[in-house]
């Protein structure tokens, strides 16, 4: 048997050697001049995320779907050359994981997972759950408290997602709120809050894309017209007060009332050890406050605050990834000082939480790495942003419709690439160039900038490959595709109303009037949906007067 296998193995070895030689020749030839795929900046550049999203919705397997999308991007980039496609996939994956920004986010994610494990092991989360249960007596109160905490943690959406989830899970569980609903509240108070908060990593990113000295002013002027973010907040508050759900969310909320909080999938992030029964609320609150403080200090440090820059300027110039990584690391050290001397945890228990916290973040890390890779193919290798930019710049449209058009384009681009920052990084310079070219500016240019920011947040909000969406699933510890499918109808309702608002804003150019109309439309739509969902009683059968006794 071994003799029979020798010849095929030799043939395979020779073929493999030839493939390696061919790959070397191809890469050497391409090294002489910059390689550009024939699919670069074409509509085909959007195919990889489309493949991944459609396949994920069909198979419910997000890892395989993302991988297939990556392979699709590799073959498009390589013009269907198999060796170059394989090489490009590996290089893109390694490049995205090795990117300094992404490494900082991964470090922050791992440390945050460790912090959550520590707070759970110390009994802080359980103690807060007991404390909150004694004061939050209703489902409405639990939902509004989750929303309120999300609003308070406005510094960064990544930090928001995981912190709110870990803190509020005990409270929402006791009120039988599904993890899908918790994930939606987390997601809806992450990016939508950060994009209207002047002191946040998002404000810093937006400011960096405009002309020097104008970015922060531009961001402030755009806030009143950011209809998607503002109306999403209205949406969350309204459904919390009305206490009703629609679409797939209704199904998972009914399952939660019957005791299944996870929607039939169980906790995919692993079981949590029994907490310390002697834990106190301070064992949760103090580490969270320390984490917030250290992350803020870390961000302004990277922006030059301690070198003479103002607080606002240091935020505008901050490196959010590095700042969050530094801040969380310092917070972890301080947490050690908080727990060990008080004997809340033993040194051995503290050390055991380090790999446990890492393990709990593995699903989110895997999805993030795959999502970054597919986004890298679309953005860098295939030039999806260039395609959209050329599409916009090459069309003459009615000037009053420009905000609504930019909103739709931003939604599509952020949905396909999974990055809101990349989306407004691509489109904001185009908006500024359009109004500089046409000579029209003033309020309409600000509204168009707001439309780009709102569309980027909207597309990011509904995209299965968005890092914020992924971390919202991780924060609530719910199946990722359940989170995506349940929040989609909610986000699309707000997106439709926001699109109408941007059409009106192009005509009226008054933020207060248009926002008021938008709020009325959101509340009215929810009331109509609630009324339509109410079961209609069947009419009683008429009495048969002719029947005999």
ZICORQUI-V412754 format. One record per helix or strand. SS is the DSSP state (~ for helix, > for strand). FROM is the first residue (numbers start at 0). LEN is the number of residues. If there is no record, write none. Layout:
# ZICORQUI-V412754
<<SS;FROM;LEN> <SS;FROM;LEN>>
This chain:
# ZICORQUI-V412754
<<~;1;30> <~;42;17> <~;61;16> <~;81;17> <~;99;23> <~;123;12> <~;138;14> <~;156;18> <~;178;10> <~;190;4> <~;200;7> <~;214;11> <~;226;16> <~;247;10> <~;281;21> <~;304;3> <~;310;6> <~;319;21> <~;346;35> <~;383;10> <~;398;19> <~;419;19> <~;442;20> <~;466;10> <~;479;29> <~;510;23>>
